């Protein structure tokens, strides 16, 4: 096929909390995209926080391999020699554009052009409606241009990042409380505003879809919607539970490829996106990356899928080092320092829902965690000390240890340097945080 345009919309902290994934929030535009496209039901990130996860999307590598072990605005950065989606698209003859939000840095520089984009369109605040204004203007201009080169465009929305309170909430009784959270008034109120943010995200996905159609670009454009990690609620973002790692991926393939509401449940990781897109673009997949192309799946050719992927967390706004592996059946997590049973990033800690769960979460963690995902999909029963699962524990532990050694994980050398967010200082003084197992 001719090289298609590729337009990827990436939202913030959305997980799979969409109507298109059978939640009761209204997302008619994303529902339509899934119903007439391809939806992936077992697509995960390898890191449950913004910059490292986006770095993995951009490079096809796990976090400690691309180098970004924390947030870009707190001093963390990818290695200067990494290949990225836009840099590889440039090599494949694409014009590359960045619209709105991004949160990756290379060699200490938070700069879209350093990431490989030829054209960077900044949008103050990165609100979806304002970013979409710029995208619509670009698509109209592109349709009238004599430039026949294909384009790759990354479109970043601030939604659905906290705070949500600028959005119109839905009625409290209409929200669906995730099964891993308590059904309290505060949790429902928090979710009600989150629903408003999701609806705003969806509206602007619809505007971009409409603009592609009106400008005659839809048939030859691969349209992608995805996000960086799980939702910004307790026991999701910032954890290695599935709720923190689950991410939406919906694609509308170019004309000539089978869309038609296909649903795939093969295990995939966001490190697999770069090689897939580079292969679609006719480029050469960089050597030494961690991901693998799933283009055969899109073309409905033979495809085995993954047996597992590794996952990790080092720094967010506090230090909480974890490494793990998720297979099709099990989850293994190693905690490298004493800390809370469930880490809450600050914006979740101070949220309405965070206030209702701190007491239960701010108890000591376990050095190892093991979950049987088939019997215990909510990961509530730690089996690390269960003799019936001893061989599973030993096998997964050894795989994580080997991965860390083979990839020269800096955590093996001791604590990873970083800076704690200043917002925590007052909460620590007030005694509102986990106090440590020795206190």
HELIX and SHEET records of a PDB file:
HELIX    1   1 UNK A   19  UNK A   21  5                                   3    
HELIX    2   2 UNK A   28  UNK A   35  1                                   8    
HELIX    3   3 UNK A   50  UNK A   59  1                                  10    
HELIX    4   4 UNK A   63  UNK A   66  1                                   4    
HELIX    5   5 UNK A   72  UNK A   74  5                                   3    
HELIX    6   6 UNK A   85  UNK A   91  1                                   7    
HELIX    7   7 UNK A  128  UNK A  144  1                                  17    
HELIX    8   8 UNK A  172  UNK A  174  5                                   3    
HELIX    9   9 UNK A  185  UNK A  214  1                                  30    
HELIX   10  10 UNK A  242  UNK A  245  1                                   4    
HELIX   11  11 UNK A  272  UNK A  280  1                                   9    
HELIX   12  12 UNK A  295  UNK A  298  1                                   4    
HELIX   13  13 UNK A  346  UNK A  349  1                                   4    
HELIX   14  14 UNK A  352  UNK A  355  1                                   4    
HELIX   15  15 UNK A  358  UNK A  361  1                                   4    
HELIX   16  16 UNK A  387  UNK A  389  5                                   3    
HELIX   17  17 UNK A  390  UNK A  406  1                                  17    
HELIX   18  18 UNK A  410  UNK A  413  5                                   4    
HELIX   19  19 UNK A  424  UNK A  430  1                                   7    
SHEET    1   A 8 UNK A 119  UNK A 121  0                                        
SHEET    2   A 8 UNK A  95  UNK A 100  1                                        
SHEET    3   A 8 UNK A 151  UNK A 156  1                                        
SHEET    4   A 8 UNK A   5  UNK A  11  1                                        
SHEET    5   A 8 UNK A 221  UNK A 227  1                                        
SHEET    6   A 8 UNK A 249  UNK A 252 -1                                        
SHEET    7   A 8 UNK A  38  UNK A  40 -1                                        
SHEET    8   A 8 UNK A 262  UNK A 264  1                                        
SHEET    1   B 2 UNK A  43  UNK A  44  0                                        
SHEET    2   B 2 UNK A 268  UNK A 269  1                                        
SHEET    1   C 4 UNK A 308  UNK A 315  0                                        
SHEET    2   C 4 UNK A 319  UNK A 327 -1                                        
SHEET    3   C 4 UNK A 330  UNK A 335 -1                                        
SHEET    4   C 4 UNK A 368  UNK A 372 -1                                        
END                                                                             
